[in-house]
Amino acid sequence: MSPARPNVYTIPAHRAFADALAAGLVARYGKEKTGLAQGLILVPNNRAGRAIADAFVRRSAGGLLLPRLVPIGEPELDERVGGALEPLGGADAVPPAIEPVERLFLLAGLIERHMPDTDPAEALRLAEDLARTLDQLLVEEIPPERLRAFAAELPDLSLHWQASLERLTIILDQWPRLLAARGRIDLADRRNRLLTALAERWGEAPPRGFVVAAGVTTTAPAVARLLRTIARLPEGRVILPGLDGDMPRVEWDALGPHDADPETGFRRRSIETHPQFQLKLLLDRMGVGRDEVRRWRWGGGRDAPAVRSRAISNAMAPAAFTSKWQDLPPAERRLTGVRALEIGDPAQEAQAIAIAMREALETPERTVALVTPDRGLARRVAAHLRRWAVEADDSAGRPLSEMAPGTLLLALTSAAAEQFAPVPLLSLLKHPLVRKGEGRLAWLEGARALDLALRGPRPPAGLDGIGDHLADWSGRDRDRRRTALAWWKQIVPLLRPLERAFAAAGVAPAALLGTVREAASALTGDEAWSGLAGRAAAELFAAVEPAAEASGRIAPATLVPMLEQLLSGVAVRPPYGQHPRIFIWGLIEARLQQADLTILGGLNEGIWPPLPTPDPWLAPRLRRELGLPSLERRIGLAAHDFAGALGGRDVLVTRARRDARAPAVASRFWLRLEAMTGGLTRARAHKWWAEAIDRPDAYAPAERPAPSPEPKLRPRTISVTEVDRLKADPFAFYARKMLALPSLDEVDAEPSAAFRGSAVHKVLEEWMKEDDCDPGLLRVRAEALLAATSSHPLLRALWQPRLLEAIDWIAGEVARKVAEGRRPLRAEAKGKCKIGEVSLYGEADRIDRLADGSLAIIDYKTGMPPGPKAVAEGYSLQLGLLGLIAERGGFEGIEGIPACFEYWSLAKKAGKLGYVASPVGGRTGLDAADFTARAERNFIAAAEKWLTGSEPFTAKLHPEHAPYGEYDQLMRLDEWYGRDG
């Protein structure tokens, strides 16, 4: 017999929902051993089911047979209904639901067909939005045919919304035919049919045991009908979370939805951002008045004082009624047990939350939960907790795109899409899953050799382009390239199928995915598909590959964003290994359970509540006319979640004053609490610990390094280009020559000034050796250099005019010098000589024979040459040292006395590119005849101090002459520079 009053209850916010539910059901049905096992509990989803099951376990003394827990919001609803509620009349007649991935690709195909300019990755993203809009129409039981009527009734819509509505109407006309051809229906449609059939069955024949709908707050008409049926069953109960029974009637009625005015037809807007609106709408659809809802009389054992619920109700009052805060008695606006923590930035916020969670573990059996919609904050807190070897139980898990199998698949597609450019290629080859196991060390040795060989500007595209680059042994890194080439030949066969697949203009997505899968297996064996994340990746590919057959051909490069989107939609949660008392909950889990300490993190606007997600398919006005939830409804749901979580016994609310980019605006919920209470109690200790935990007791900055190895260990050879480094920054010389730590170019670097200088030097060398300084051939060589340079087109376009003008100047200047009787002898001339115990060697860019038989030493500069001040102070004497080597016959086959020292600069002077400068004569006051002797004296003094003597290699001895910072980090420059002056 149906009860006269519907069995609808609420568990107030200050009570732990799951524990209070378990306590009541155990008290009512737990007296018999099988009493609970005969019942059925409908829950919103699997996560809620786990929370309620855990609450029953906490209530069981000597063992307990649990009731059946059936989620009504999960995709596996058909299996759950078939297993828990059999026999359900007519269920077999309900067609199966289409797989979500197949549905997504089918919708994407329709979008591409009707929006031809949309690339496949964007079509997939729009398909997700379209699927969400379609689900909302199905859930609210709004037939798509109504869209056509609105298209005619609302001619004043903006043009882009009219176009969007027209496309949507066409797509929704074709969608049912696609489903019918496959014998499938939408999952939301199937759920509606099953819930409707279930409500009819129970209305006619109530089940034998008790039926409880716990924590279900969705307002879908099918769900509301089922809840209405359950509330009128003899042993049925609907238990709602946090319904505010004390809210004044005038505020309750103001929430809406409102009837249209009979005279004007105007309908007042509902306050959908209020935390009680969702529950009010659900009760209206169930046909239950708020006065008919009773309070669940059992507690959860870890409840807050009842006055907390009244304070929460007052704090969340509609904006038009917040003036009552001024007249509230202190007890009804005081939030005892709620503390606030406002801190500088998200990093400090995460640190403070982790400290509070770790502190809670000091109390035996005390539990603590972080509740936040900010996944970035959750990940940071979990990382900080690992400082104490604590692995938080994170209910949301991690996206597959961030786990090793996902990053491997993205690395494969990125490398192939970018034609195996150095950065994505090395990222792939060094991936932790590649050759994992016994062969890993040898593999990494080869990958590191390739890394060194690919330093500098990007080589030609493709696997063969890299091979050609490694086979070019003309540079100084020939040994590196030779080593890398031997290893690279073993790698090419593994990547060649991937290169061929991505080289095509248009490829079927399924074929591309299959090639990526095979390449992953070739590089990793079974490692890419093992473990929890690997199995999730394998299941995703097993679902996506056949579903992608419905898509047309795509440009291979678009596979990268498509795959990233698919991988990001899969969450992986470890099944074990987490701490039993530390939790990170999403908002859904926090609705149904509480911890001893609840931390509400990320209370900034745009995070909690989140910004409304725009609907690209339906205009806001059209959504309102159709009766769909407004985009602001999510704010109301977030408000309800916040109010429920605020009911914990001990609560800490936190926010950062700024985010990663700019000052942050406090959440409207935070501002309400502050305004009503006059200021929450501050958790100052956690803020202090967050700032102090990584602060040392005393700072001990490093001193200026000055290593002093024994003289016999010091090098006895030095290049003319290293003498300035030895004198100005002895530590840098020590690191480079004695520690053998040469500086490395970046991978895939843009051509630097040094690279451009080396390229110009090479052109000039070949021009002199092969073209005999023919002025007409130098420009040809320069243009060939620009064509071969694998730099960015913009950089090449900016460099080309300057280079060609300077090159033309060199050709003309050489021709003019030759006409005056000067004759170029040799380019890139290598020479050496011994001065005392030290061998000095160097390379002259060019040596000319002057008309009087003396020599001219020439150095090309793509930038400005050294100034006279540096020369006067004993630096920039490279030309003098090269002259010294020439005087001593150090250049094989060249004899004579240097009498001319010149810098041929390609920089601009007096509005023109290219000029000749000399470190001697003119304003320098130095005599060319004495230049080599001066250079010799300076060199001997430096060699006696640092090479044959015992002078320490002091860092940055003369920083004004040490402009390069390759070793600044090694010498810990920032710790001591400026302190010992």
Disulfide bonds with the S-S distance in Angstrom:
none
